[in-house]
Amino acid sequence: MPTIFKVQGPFKVFFSREPGGRTITDRDIQVFWEKNPELEDCCGCYVFGIRVGKGLIPTYVGKATKGFKKEVFDFHKLTRYQRTLAKYWRGTPILFFVVPSVKRGLPNRTHIAALEKFLIHTGQAANPGLLNIKGTKADEWGIAGVLRGGKGKAAHSALSFRRLMKLNGPGGGDSGSAVAAKLHGVATAPNASELPPASGEECDQTSGGNGEVPLNPVPQALPARGVDGSSREVL
């Protein structure tokens, strides 16, 4: 039986400014979960990234099968987030969560692992500097004009083949997410902004929740809370 995942986010990740630069402290993590308690016990995948201007850049993909609160900010993950803050000295750190729509019972761990692999592959296509180590080896095959076929205009036969197989990804495509999702057999909601309002499902969150950052319009600055609880400006 297929697992349908829903995207939630982006959620702003709080940080503090210290003499050595920006950092995510224990207090910042505590504030994040205080603002998003409904996500604490959920399982699924998550993507940490940075929003610079109107652009969104993924920098790390992870999965959680014991609950997001127990795994998203553990030491290993924090090292990846700190590297992101060191590289992008301007921009807002964010988290997306991709959560299975289950009301009872345990989520399918096999499907969560498959989704993580898919998100790593597509995240690496969006950002070759993705900080994941495992699962980043690119597939060594492609179909010209359909998937990872290099640059250039797709032939008419390739376009027809994509329509036949319902592979409606970017043309000539290196790895369009719609194409890759079809080939990997992973079903995801299309976009956070395209999701219907939450209907009370477990782990769902209504649009514009406490920590959720709207994609449009993009503000010039966002407040971030430091260790002292004060409001700080994020450029």
Secondary structure, 3 states (H helix, E strand, C coil): CCCEEEEEEEEECCCEEECCEEECCHHHHHHHHHHCHHHCCCCEEEEEEEEECCEEEEEEEEEECCCHHHHCCCHHHHHHHHHHHHHCCCCEEEEEEEEECCCCCCCCHHHHHHHHHHHHHHHHHHCCCCCCCCCCCCCCCCECCCECCCCCCCCHHHHHHHHHCCCCCCCCCCCCHHHHHHHHCCEECCCHHHCCCCCCCCCCCCCCCCCECCCCCCCCCEEEECCCCCEEEEC
